[in-house]
C-alpha cells in the first residue's frame, strides 16, 4: 500500500505545485516508482503543469475530473457510471508510472455540503454538527484514494493555499506533508500558521479517529538572485530555530527561469529541460526525499 503525501502551505506562490509535479516526475522517471498526482486546488496548476489546456478541456467535457468524484460522495448517485479508475489518466508526459487525477475549476458547493451535514446532525439523538463535520472531513478524500492506493508507491496531493475543506481532508488522509517555502517573512508566517492549524486538526480528530500525520520536511525554493542570498540565509536560520534539522531538506531549489518556461510547455522542468539547474536540484531533492521515507 502506498504512502500519501500532501504538499501544503497557507501562503500561495511558494512553489508548491512546482515541487509536487517535479518530485512526482523524478520519482517515476528516475526511481521507477508508481506515483499518482492528485490536484486538490481549483486553480488546477498541477493539472496544467502536466497536460495542456486543450487536453484538460476535453477531459472536463467528459466529466473525468476530481469534481465528478467529489459530487458523487457529497450526493451519491446510484446511476453513476464512472469511478476513480476511469478518472485517473495514466502515462503522463509519456512517463511510465506517472499518473494524474485531474482537478477542476469548480470542485464542490459549500452551501450544499453545509446543508447536507446539518441534516445529518439533526437526525442523531443529540445534534452534534462538529462530530458530523469531522467525520465528513476525515473520509472525503480518503474515499477517493482508498480504491487506488494499493496500485501506487506514492500519492502526492497538491493542496490549495489557505485552509479549505479539501486541504484539511487531504491532510487528514495523508501519512506525511511537505512544506515548500520561500525564504521570505510572509512565507515563514504561512509555515507557522499551518503548523498551528495542523495541531488543531489533529486535536479535533483525536477522540474519534486519530490522524497519523507527520511533517516530512521543509523545502526552500528561492525567488531571487545572488543579491538576496545573504537575506535568504538569515530567514533560513530563523526557520532552523523552529524545526529540528531532520525536518529541513538540505537541498535548496534555486531560482531558474527554465522552471517557469517549462510550465508554458505544460511539462515539469525535469522532463522539459533536464540539464537546467532547477532540474538538477529537483533530481537531488528526490534522492533526499526517498532517504527520509521509512
KEMARVO-111283 format. One line per field, with one value per residue (C-alpha): residue number from 1; x, y, z. Coordinates in steps of 0.25 Angstrom, whole numbers, plus 5000, padded with zeros to 4 digits. Example, Ala and Ser with C-alpha at 12.3 -4.5 7.8 and 13.67 -1.06 7.14 Angstrom:
BEGIN
nr <- c(1, 2)
c1 <- c(5049, 5055)
c2 <- c(4982, 4996)
c3 <- c(5031, 5029)
This chain:
BEGIN
nr <- c(1, 2, 3, 4, 5, 6, 7, 8, 9, 10, 11, 12, 13, 14, 15, 16, 17, 18, 19, 20, 21, 22, 23, 24, 25, 26, 27, 28, 29, 30, 31, 32, 33, 34, 35, 36, 37, 38, 39, 40, 41, 42, 43, 44, 45, 46, 47, 48, 49, 50, 51, 52, 53, 54, 55, 56, 57, 58, 59, 60, 61, 62, 63, 64, 65, 66, 67, 68, 69, 70, 71, 72, 73, 74, 75, 76, 77, 78, 79, 80, 81, 82, 83, 84, 85, 86, 87, 88, 89, 90, 91, 92, 93, 94, 95, 96, 97, 98, 99, 100, 101, 102, 103, 104, 105, 106, 107, 108, 109, 110, 111, 112, 113, 114, 115, 116, 117, 118, 119, 120, 121, 122, 123, 124, 125, 126, 127, 128, 129, 130, 131, 132, 133, 134, 135, 136, 137, 138, 139, 140, 141, 142, 143, 144, 145, 146, 147, 148, 149, 150, 151, 152, 153, 154, 155, 156, 157, 158, 159, 160, 161, 162, 163, 164, 165, 166, 167, 168, 169, 170, 171, 172, 173, 174, 175, 176, 177, 178, 179, 180, 181, 182, 183, 184, 185, 186, 187, 188, 189, 190, 191, 192, 193, 194, 195, 196, 197, 198, 199, 200, 201, 202, 203, 204, 205, 206, 207, 208, 209, 210, 211, 212, 213, 214, 215, 216, 217, 218, 219, 220, 221, 222, 223, 224, 225, 226, 227, 228, 229, 230, 231, 232, 233, 234, 235, 236, 237, 238, 239, 240, 241, 242, 243, 244, 245, 246, 247, 248, 249, 250, 251, 252, 253, 254, 255, 256, 257, 258, 259, 260, 261, 262, 263, 264, 265, 266, 267, 268, 269, 270, 271, 272, 273, 274, 275, 276, 277, 278, 279, 280, 281, 282, 283, 284, 285, 286, 287, 288, 289, 290, 291, 292, 293, 294)
c1 <- c(5000, 5005, 5009, 5000, 5007, 5001, 5009, 5003, 5006, 4996, 5002, 5001, 5013, 5023, 5026, 5016, 5011, 5025, 5030, 5019, 5020, 5035, 5036, 5026, 5032, 5046, 5041, 5034, 5045, 5058, 5054, 5043, 5032, 5018, 5012, 4999, 4998, 4984, 4981, 4972, 4974, 4963, 4974, 4977, 4992, 4997, 4988, 4992, 5007, 5005, 4994, 4991, 4978, 4973, 4974, 4968, 4956, 4953, 4955, 4946, 4935, 4935, 4934, 4946, 4952, 4952, 4939, 4931, 4937, 4934, 4920, 4917, 4922, 4914, 4901, 4903, 4897, 4893, 4894, 4908, 4916, 4930, 4939, 4953, 4960, 4952, 4957, 4971, 4980, 4992, 5005, 5006, 5017, 5020, 5026, 5022, 5017, 5013, 4998, 4989, 4976, 4972, 4966, 4955, 4951, 4939, 4941, 4929, 4917, 4920, 4905, 4901, 4911, 4907, 4892, 4894, 4903, 4893, 4882, 4891, 4894, 4879, 4876, 4885, 4879, 4887, 4890, 4905, 4910, 4924, 4925, 4917, 4927, 4939, 4935, 4932, 4945, 4952, 4947, 4944, 4958, 4961, 4949, 4954, 4968, 4965, 4962, 4975, 4985, 4989, 4993, 5003, 5016, 5013, 5000, 5005, 4994, 4995, 4987, 4981, 4987, 4979, 4972, 4959, 4951, 4959, 4973, 4968, 4962, 4975, 4984, 4974, 4976, 4992, 5003, 5012, 5012, 5023, 5024, 5030, 5034, 5042, 5052, 5043, 5036, 5022, 5025, 5030, 5018, 5010, 5018, 5015, 5001, 5000, 5007, 4997, 4985, 4990, 4992, 4977, 4973, 4980, 4973, 4959, 4961, 4968, 4956, 4949, 4960, 4974, 4982, 4995, 5001, 5015, 5024, 5033, 5041, 5042, 5047, 5053, 5050, 5058, 5051, 5063, 5077, 5090, 5087, 5077, 5086, 5090, 5076, 5071, 5081, 5076, 5062, 5066, 5074, 5061, 5053, 5064, 5061, 5046, 5049, 5059, 5070, 5063, 5051, 5059, 5063, 5078, 5075, 5070, 5063, 5070, 5063, 5063, 5055, 5055, 5045, 5035, 5038, 5035, 5021, 5018, 5020, 5011, 5022, 5031, 5045, 5051, 5046, 5046, 5060, 5067, 5080, 5076, 5080, 5066, 5064, 5077, 5073, 5059, 5067, 5076, 5064, 5056, 5068, 5068, 5053, 5054, 5064, 5054, 5043, 5042)
c2 <- c(5000, 5014, 5026, 5038, 5052, 5066, 5078, 5090, 5104, 5114, 5124, 5124, 5126, 5118, 5107, 5097, 5092, 5092, 5084, 5074, 5071, 5071, 5062, 5052, 5052, 5049, 5038, 5031, 5035, 5032, 5023, 5014, 5018, 5017, 5031, 5038, 5053, 5058, 5072, 5078, 5092, 5099, 5107, 5094, 5098, 5083, 5078, 5089, 5086, 5072, 5073, 5084, 5093, 5087, 5073, 5078, 5084, 5070, 5063, 5073, 5072, 5057, 5060, 5052, 5061, 5061, 5069, 5057, 5048, 5059, 5061, 5046, 5046, 5058, 5054, 5039, 5035, 5021, 5022, 5027, 5021, 5026, 5022, 5027, 5017, 5024, 5038, 5035, 5038, 5029, 5030, 5045, 5052, 5039, 5034, 5020, 5020, 5035, 5037, 5049, 5051, 5064, 5075, 5084, 5099, 5096, 5085, 5086, 5095, 5099, 5102, 5088, 5082, 5090, 5087, 5072, 5071, 5080, 5070, 5058, 5065, 5067, 5052, 5048, 5047, 5059, 5069, 5070, 5077, 5077, 5062, 5060, 5070, 5064, 5050, 5056, 5063, 5051, 5042, 5051, 5050, 5036, 5030, 5035, 5029, 5016, 5008, 5012, 5013, 4999, 5002, 5013, 5014, 5029, 5038, 5053, 5063, 5078, 5085, 5099, 5111, 5114, 5104, 5100, 5087, 5079, 5083, 5079, 5066, 5063, 5065, 5056, 5045, 5047, 5040, 5052, 5066, 5074, 5089, 5097, 5111, 5123, 5129, 5141, 5146, 5144, 5130, 5127, 5133, 5123, 5112, 5116, 5117, 5104, 5097, 5103, 5098, 5084, 5083, 5087, 5078, 5066, 5071, 5071, 5056, 5051, 5045, 5038, 5035, 5040, 5045, 5038, 5051, 5055, 5066, 5060, 5073, 5088, 5090, 5104, 5110, 5122, 5134, 5144, 5144, 5146, 5160, 5153, 5141, 5148, 5152, 5138, 5132, 5140, 5135, 5121, 5122, 5127, 5115, 5106, 5110, 5105, 5092, 5081, 5078, 5065, 5073, 5082, 5078, 5081, 5082, 5096, 5099, 5111, 5122, 5117, 5123, 5110, 5105, 5116, 5113, 5098, 5102, 5108, 5095, 5088, 5079, 5078, 5085, 5071, 5066, 5079, 5084, 5072, 5079, 5092, 5096, 5095, 5081, 5076, 5082, 5074, 5061, 5063, 5067, 5054, 5045, 5053, 5051, 5036, 5035, 5042, 5031, 5019)
c3 <- c(5000, 4996, 5004, 5003, 5004, 5004, 4998, 5006, 5011, 5016, 5006, 4991, 4982, 4989, 4979, 4984, 4970, 4964, 4976, 4974, 4959, 4958, 4971, 4965, 4951, 4957, 4966, 4954, 4943, 4951, 4962, 4956, 4966, 4963, 4966, 4965, 4966, 4971, 4969, 4980, 4976, 4968, 4961, 4955, 4954, 4956, 4945, 4935, 4938, 4933, 4922, 4912, 4914, 4901, 4907, 4920, 4913, 4907, 4920, 4927, 4916, 4918, 4933, 4936, 4947, 4963, 4963, 4958, 4969, 4980, 4975, 4976, 4990, 4994, 4987, 4984, 4970, 4969, 4954, 4954, 4943, 4946, 4957, 4961, 4952, 4940, 4944, 4946, 4934, 4933, 4926, 4928, 4920, 4914, 4927, 4931, 4946, 4946, 4947, 4949, 4955, 4949, 4957, 4953, 4953, 4961, 4972, 4981, 4986, 5001, 5003, 4998, 5007, 5019, 5017, 5016, 5028, 5036, 5033, 5037, 5050, 5052, 5051, 5062, 5076, 5081, 5069, 5068, 5055, 5059, 5060, 5047, 5040, 5046, 5040, 5027, 5026, 5030, 5019, 5007, 5001, 5007, 5000, 4987, 4989, 4996, 4984, 4977, 4988, 4986, 4972, 4975, 4983, 4986, 4984, 4985, 4986, 4982, 4993, 4991, 4999, 5011, 5019, 5012, 5013, 5003, 5009, 5022, 5017, 5009, 5021, 5029, 5018, 5018, 5025, 5023, 5018, 5010, 5014, 5002, 5006, 5000, 5010, 5012, 5024, 5019, 5015, 5028, 5035, 5026, 5031, 5045, 5043, 5036, 5048, 5057, 5048, 5047, 5062, 5064, 5053, 5060, 5073, 5067, 5062, 5074, 5081, 5069, 5059, 5062, 5050, 5046, 5040, 5041, 5035, 5025, 5023, 5019, 5005, 5002, 4988, 4984, 4977, 4975, 4970, 4977, 4983, 4992, 4997, 5010, 5013, 5010, 5019, 5031, 5028, 5027, 5040, 5047, 5042, 5047, 5061, 5059, 5053, 5056, 5046, 5041, 5037, 5028, 5014, 5011, 4996, 4992, 4979, 4973, 4964, 4950, 4939, 4932, 4943, 4938, 4923, 4926, 4931, 4917, 4911, 4921, 4925, 4938, 4937, 4939, 4926, 4918, 4922, 4929, 4929, 4935, 4950, 4954, 4949, 4955, 4968, 4968, 4964, 4976, 4985, 4981, 4986, 4999, 4999, 4998, 5009, 5018, 5016, 5025)
